[in-house]
């Protein structure tokens, strides 16, 4: 009997473009495959041992002859390729329609109403790279104190403010106001506080980012709680789900902290589900199109894997997956519409079982529920737990 699942999301580590990727301008993208193509010396022996290269169309070179995990990949059923959509579907909430996007900027009527609410003018209001817009508008922002507002190809309303211009709690309050206003047809997936620091020509975003997401529908997290289980969120999981279904939250500033906190929780024996997001792949390297950095980040996680695996109890199950792609060799700076890898490991899990291509990320949610003995149904999703559990 499985008593606990550890679900680790390697944020943006996609494994090949989806059949509908052409609708998003992403046909041909392949986060893992293109990194390996550019960096054939990529050294991830422990992920390979689990079976990462054995996943269909992994493009990672030689297969592992005796994988220690069950493996497969999953397609996204929801429209979109953003963090919220991906995580919600992993948790069993498939969106019937995508979150709204504002590639040309938000309507001026909304911006004016927002400015009136917060008592100041704003700068920007266009789609941009977060690292670039603070260089472009940073000086004017520091001079005037006007917050920088911008968006991207994702369903986001982002606010960049220098930490010397406005303290963090006040920045968060402004973001909460935006979240309260962005409802109905304008209900974007996330409002994101993007604090930065530095001086002219050398502005840098800080680790004080905070996401303000919509409340999700009921999902496997709430089902676990309702049936007397405990869900522990590590990293930005609490923010992505707006706290819903999260029993306790552990905020982290980077992958290193996320791995350390996850390891501590595994060793403690606490929780029914430990749900971890490791954001550096996406935030630090995918969006910045940094192939070398992305490769190093994968290697750093791989180095941590033996410690994670050796801390498992016999009734623990590990699931490693992603939420979308972010091919660092691709054009632009946005996410890419890709399959996600799924690796399942534990003493009660069959090694080397290929459970194929799943048609929905939510197959993970019903598999988690199935493993834990929790009642949860998601229409169109199918558990692969019967195929991977040892008899």
Phi, psi and omega per residue, in radians:
X1 nan 2.287 3.102
X2 -1.443 2.252 3.123
X3 -1.820 -0.330 -3.085
X4 -2.676 2.476 3.044
X5 -2.046 2.344 3.021
X6 -1.907 1.971 -3.073
X7 -1.922 1.928 -3.084
X8 -1.943 2.117 3.112
X9 -1.742 1.992 3.013
X10 -1.460 1.669 -2.939
X11 -1.002 1.973 3.027
X12 1.542 0.111 -3.095
X13 -1.445 1.302 -3.136
X14 -1.311 2.859 -3.059
X15 -2.325 0.702 3.039
X16 2.119 2.506 -3.008
X17 -1.177 2.559 3.128
X18 -1.390 2.790 3.140
X19 -1.001 -0.493 3.141
X20 -1.702 0.260 -3.069
X21 -1.079 -0.447 3.132
X22 -1.085 -0.449 3.123
X23 -1.244 -0.274 -3.110
X24 -1.965 0.080 -3.089
X25 1.304 0.392 -3.011
X26 -2.051 0.177 3.133
X27 -1.071 2.182 -3.100
X28 1.793 -0.191 3.139
X29 -1.238 2.659 3.136
X30 -2.928 1.623 -3.027
X31 -0.964 -1.027 -3.098
X32 -1.166 -0.770 -3.093
X33 -1.096 -0.728 -3.110
X34 -1.303 -0.553 3.036
X35 -1.111 -0.775 3.127
X36 -1.135 -0.632 3.105
X37 -1.099 -0.737 3.138
X38 -1.385 -0.501 -3.082
X39 -2.238 1.243 -3.090
X40 -1.088 -0.266 3.094
X41 -1.473 0.072 -3.141
X42 -0.830 2.143 -3.002
X43 -1.958 1.651 3.139
X44 -2.278 1.076 -3.030
X45 -1.091 -0.560 -3.072
X46 -1.359 -0.646 3.018
X47 -1.143 -0.677 3.088
X48 -1.112 -0.734 -3.134
X49 -1.076 -0.633 3.082
X50 -1.137 -0.546 3.122
X51 2.174 0.286 -3.103
X52 -1.000 -0.763 -3.114
X53 -1.229 -0.335 -3.105
X54 -1.418 -0.183 3.094
X55 -1.135 2.409 -3.096
X56 -0.867 2.219 3.098
X57 1.067 0.607 3.138
X58 -1.188 -0.493 -3.098
X59 1.000 0.585 -3.115
X60 -1.898 0.313 3.069
X61 1.465 -2.581 -2.996
X62 -0.967 2.467 3.107
X63 -1.412 2.686 3.029
X64 -1.403 2.245 -3.064
X65 -1.247 -0.554 -3.132
X66 -2.372 1.326 -3.134
X67 -1.062 2.509 -3.131
X68 -1.601 -0.171 -3.139
X69 -2.066 2.857 2.859
X70 -1.428 2.671 -3.007
X71 -2.603 2.733 3.085
X72 -3.102 -2.901 3.100
X73 -2.484 2.839 -3.106
X74 -2.361 2.484 3.080
X75 -1.691 2.624 3.118
X76 -1.544 2.200 3.124
X77 -1.506 -0.619 3.122
X78 -1.161 2.640 3.010
X79 -1.346 2.358 3.117
X80 2.187 3.057 -3.136
X81 -2.662 0.604 -3.098
X82 -1.831 2.953 -3.072
X83 -1.059 -0.820 -3.096
X84 -1.094 -0.859 -3.135
X85 -1.013 -0.789 -3.118
X86 -1.115 -0.839 -3.129
X87 -1.169 -0.715 3.129
X88 -1.067 -0.724 -3.138
X89 -1.190 -0.679 3.062
X90 -0.994 -0.625 -3.131
X91 -1.501 -0.007 3.044
X92 1.785 0.305 3.081
X93 -2.030 1.814 3.135
X94 -1.616 2.161 -3.090
X95 -1.369 2.267 3.113
X96 -1.336 -0.499 3.047
X97 -2.433 2.609 -3.058
X98 -1.244 2.725 2.983
X99 -1.099 2.567 -3.139
X100 -1.196 2.530 3.064
X101 -2.124 2.744 -3.059
X102 -2.367 1.221 -3.052
X103 -1.080 -0.456 -3.130
X104 -1.714 0.175 -3.094
X105 1.713 2.859 -3.124
X106 -1.400 2.636 -3.141
X107 -0.942 2.471 -3.114
X108 -1.074 -0.538 3.121
X109 -1.092 -0.671 3.106
X110 -1.222 -0.785 -3.124
X111 -1.032 -0.743 3.134
X112 -1.096 -0.742 3.124
X113 -1.151 -0.668 3.114
X114 -1.141 -0.778 3.115
X115 -1.051 -0.676 3.123
X116 -1.134 -0.689 -3.139
X117 -1.134 -0.717 -3.052
X118 -1.631 -0.128 3.035
X119 1.355 0.435 3.111
X120 -2.755 2.707 3.030
X121 -1.205 2.929 3.066
X122 -2.231 2.892 3.070
X123 -2.033 2.771 3.010
X124 1.559 -1.941 -3.046
X125 1.099 0.965 2.995
X126 -2.653 2.931 3.118
X127 -1.334 2.284 -3.066
X128 -2.804 2.815 2.940
X129 -1.257 2.318 -3.113
X130 -1.104 -0.596 3.134
X131 -1.279 -0.493 -3.119
X132 -1.455 -0.675 -3.047
X133 -1.182 -0.525 3.112
X134 -1.272 -0.440 3.038
X135 -1.294 -0.665 -3.101
X136 -1.246 -0.770 -3.026
X137 -1.918 -0.007 -3.058
X138 -1.019 -0.784 -3.112
X139 -1.095 -0.789 3.136
X140 -1.132 -0.665 3.108
X141 -1.085 -0.832 -3.131
X142 -1.093 -0.642 -3.132
X143 -1.225 -0.753 -3.032
X144 -1.693 -0.443 -3.035
X145 1.424 0.050 -3.123
X146 -1.297 2.216 3.099
X147 -1.058 2.568 3.077
X148 -1.637 2.116 3.132
X149 -1.900 2.339 3.093
X150 -2.728 2.982 3.132
X151 -2.402 -2.912 3.114
X152 -2.659 -2.870 3.061
X153 -1.218 -0.303 3.109
X154 -1.480 2.978 3.130
X155 -1.499 1.386 -3.059
X156 -2.436 2.595 2.968
X157 -2.114 1.944 -3.018
X158 -1.974 2.463 -3.099
X159 -2.217 2.022 3.132
X160 -1.823 2.185 3.135
X161 -2.424 2.349 3.113
X162 -1.192 2.405 -3.083
X163 -1.189 -0.338 3.057
X164 -1.476 -0.280 3.125
X165 -1.508 -0.654 -3.115
X166 -2.584 2.352 -3.123
X167 -1.214 2.793 -2.988
X168 -1.042 -0.785 -3.093
X169 -1.114 -0.639 3.079
X170 -1.180 -0.675 3.068
X171 -1.036 -0.776 -3.135
X172 -1.113 -0.629 3.140
X173 -1.126 -0.711 3.096
X174 -1.090 -0.688 3.095
X175 -1.157 -0.650 3.092
X176 -1.103 -0.655 3.093
X177 -1.079 -0.792 3.111
X178 -1.053 -0.744 -3.140
X179 -1.066 -0.732 3.137
X180 -1.146 -0.521 -3.109
X181 -1.460 -0.488 -3.058
X182 -1.542 1.423 -3.105
X183 -2.219 3.113 3.095
X184 1.044 -2.297 -3.129
X185 -1.170 -0.289 -3.139
X186 -1.810 0.331 -3.083
X187 -1.331 1.440 3.098
X188 -1.150 2.754 -3.095
X189 -1.086 -0.730 -3.083
X190 -2.527 2.496 2.833
X191 -1.805 2.307 -3.036
X192 -2.219 2.145 2.997
X193 -1.363 2.233 -3.084
X194 -2.178 1.192 3.140
X195 -1.055 2.573 3.062
X196 -2.482 2.967 -3.137
X197 -2.507 -3.037 3.125
X198 1.828 -3.014 -3.111
X199 -2.213 3.023 -3.057
X200 -0.818 2.220 3.134
X201 1.428 -0.099 -3.100
X202 -2.521 0.810 3.093
X203 -1.394 2.468 -3.082
X204 -2.406 2.332 3.081
X205 -1.222 2.538 -3.114
X206 -1.774 3.098 -3.132
X207 -1.483 0.159 -3.130
X208 -1.532 0.306 3.038
X209 -0.931 2.527 3.053
X210 -2.541 2.292 -3.132
X211 -1.725 2.447 3.078
X212 -2.116 1.690 -3.034
X213 -1.660 2.874 2.976
X214 -1.190 2.762 3.005
X215 -1.284 2.178 3.125
X216 -1.370 2.901 2.978
X217 -1.169 2.998 3.003
X218 -1.013 2.555 -3.041
X219 -2.642 -2.917 -3.115
X220 -1.145 -0.474 3.112
X221 -1.148 -0.816 3.129
X222 -1.200 -0.574 3.095
X223 -1.120 -0.730 3.102
X224 -1.076 -0.787 3.125
X225 -1.108 -0.774 -3.099
X226 -1.088 -0.457 -3.121
X227 -1.829 0.563 2.943
X228 1.242 0.446 3.028
X229 -1.764 3.002 -3.114
X230 -2.165 2.262 3.124
X231 -1.881 2.127 -3.131
X232 -1.884 2.075 -3.113
X233 -1.745 2.231 -3.136
X234 -2.040 2.344 -3.104
X235 1.470 -2.392 -3.066
X236 -1.620 0.288 3.130
X237 -1.009 -0.783 3.132
X238 -1.001 -0.773 -3.110
X239 -1.158 -0.742 -3.099
X240 -1.058 -0.645 -3.115
X241 -1.766 0.202 -3.131
X242 0.877 0.589 3.089
X243 1.435 -0.211 -3.058
X244 -1.239 2.208 3.117
X245 1.448 0.044 -3.114
X246 -1.800 2.047 -3.124
X247 -1.326 -0.795 3.084
X248 -2.482 2.533 -3.077
X249 -2.136 2.489 3.141
X250 -2.256 1.772 -3.091
X251 -1.304 2.509 3.114
X252 -2.384 2.743 -3.095
X253 -1.750 -0.282 -3.100
X254 -2.837 3.106 -3.123
X255 -1.061 -0.695 -3.117
X256 -1.009 -0.820 3.114
X257 -1.152 -0.672 3.137
X258 -1.099 -0.745 3.113
X259 -1.153 -0.778 -3.129
X260 -1.074 -0.772 -3.120
X261 -1.179 -0.710 3.095
X262 -1.069 -0.752 3.124
X263 -1.087 -0.737 3.099
X264 -1.044 -0.755 -3.114
X265 -1.198 -0.667 3.081
X266 -1.043 -0.825 -3.113
X267 -1.137 -0.518 -3.107
X268 -1.268 -0.378 -3.086
X269 1.377 0.112 -3.070
X270 -1.411 2.750 2.975
X271 1.470 2.682 2.971
X272 -1.629 -0.642 3.076
X273 -2.346 2.149 2.948
X274 -1.767 2.041 -3.033
X275 -2.018 1.932 -3.026
X276 -2.054 2.366 2.966
X277 -1.966 2.210 3.049
X278 -1.861 1.851 -2.864
X279 -1.563 -0.308 -2.982
X280 -1.067 -0.600 3.120
X281 -0.903 -0.821 -3.077
X282 -1.385 -0.985 -2.979
X283 -1.210 -0.758 -3.029
X284 -1.519 -0.517 -2.958
X285 -2.202 -0.698 3.133
X286 -1.129 -0.962 -3.114
X287 -1.125 -0.479 -3.125
X288 -1.591 0.048 3.096
X289 0.935 0.796 -3.108
X290 -1.838 1.609 -3.095
X291 -1.118 -0.797 -3.120
X292 -1.062 -0.780 3.137
X293 -1.133 -0.705 3.119
X294 -1.084 -0.766 3.124
X295 -1.064 -0.772 3.119
X296 -1.092 -0.660 -3.136
X297 -1.119 -0.731 3.062
X298 -1.080 -0.739 3.138
X299 -1.146 -0.662 3.119
X300 -1.109 -0.732 3.091
X301 -1.134 -0.704 3.142
X302 -1.061 -0.689 3.107
X303 -1.074 -0.608 -3.108
X304 -1.362 -0.317 -3.019
X305 -1.034 -0.810 -3.124
X306 -0.991 -0.673 3.119
X307 -1.140 -0.686 3.102
X308 -1.115 -0.875 -3.064
X309 -1.144 -0.657 -3.110
X310 -1.250 -0.251 -3.138
X311 -1.577 -0.069 -3.086
X312 -1.249 2.575 2.985
X313 -1.634 2.885 -3.040
X314 -1.142 -0.358 3.141
X315 -1.835 0.336 3.037
X316 -1.673 2.576 3.015
X317 -2.262 2.336 3.105
X318 -1.827 2.328 2.968
X319 -2.151 2.133 3.051
X320 -1.905 2.252 -3.113
X321 -2.638 -2.870 3.100
X322 -2.474 -3.121 -3.112
X323 -2.111 -0.228 3.125
X324 3.116 -3.056 3.029
X325 -1.845 2.911 2.964
X326 -2.739 1.265 -3.040
X327 -1.069 1.965 -3.084
X328 -1.245 -0.104 3.070
X329 -1.701 -0.032 -3.008
X330 -1.463 2.894 3.105
X331 -1.274 2.720 3.131
X332 1.251 -2.866 -3.094
X333 -2.298 0.308 -3.031
X334 -1.794 2.995 3.089
X335 -1.045 2.817 3.076
X336 -2.115 2.508 -3.055
X337 -1.422 1.747 -3.010
X338 -2.373 2.829 2.886
X339 -1.096 2.756 3.015
X340 -2.001 2.498 3.057
X341 -1.298 2.642 3.054
X342 -2.381 2.065 3.085
X343 -2.071 2.305 -3.124
X344 -2.181 2.208 -3.031
X345 -2.409 2.533 3.051
X346 2.887 2.892 -3.128
X347 -1.156 -0.386 3.128
X348 -1.693 0.077 -3.082
X349 -1.871 2.383 3.120
X350 -1.139 2.302 3.018
X351 -1.385 2.540 3.021
X352 1.305 0.202 3.135
X353 -1.491 2.089 3.083
X354 -1.594 1.900 -3.139
X355 -1.670 0.238 2.895
X356 1.311 -2.745 -3.122
X357 -1.714 2.054 3.123
X358 -1.542 2.526 -3.050
X359 -1.513 0.012 -3.057
X360 -2.757 2.371 3.041
X361 -0.999 -0.512 -3.064
X362 -1.155 -0.216 3.003
X363 -0.996 -0.536 3.095
X364 -1.136 -0.759 -3.120
X365 -1.057 -0.844 -3.094
X366 -1.252 -0.452 3.051
X367 -1.205 -0.754 3.074
X368 -1.030 -0.823 -3.138
X369 -1.077 -0.777 -3.138
X370 -1.046 -0.788 -3.119
X371 -1.112 -0.663 -3.088
X372 -1.504 -0.104 -3.084
X373 1.276 0.500 -3.140
X374 -1.728 2.376 3.095
X375 -1.366 2.048 3.107
X376 -2.744 2.283 -3.133
X377 -2.155 2.313 3.023
X378 -2.244 2.046 -3.077
X379 -1.003 2.247 3.106
X380 1.539 -0.129 3.137
X381 -1.764 2.577 -3.092
X382 -2.345 2.296 3.119
X383 -1.229 2.399 3.002
X384 -1.795 0.143 3.137
X385 -1.063 -0.728 3.118
X386 -1.018 -0.525 -3.103
X387 -1.368 -0.424 -3.006
X388 -1.902 -0.229 -3.107
X389 -1.375 2.525 3.046
X390 -1.281 2.450 -3.117
X391 -1.329 nan nan
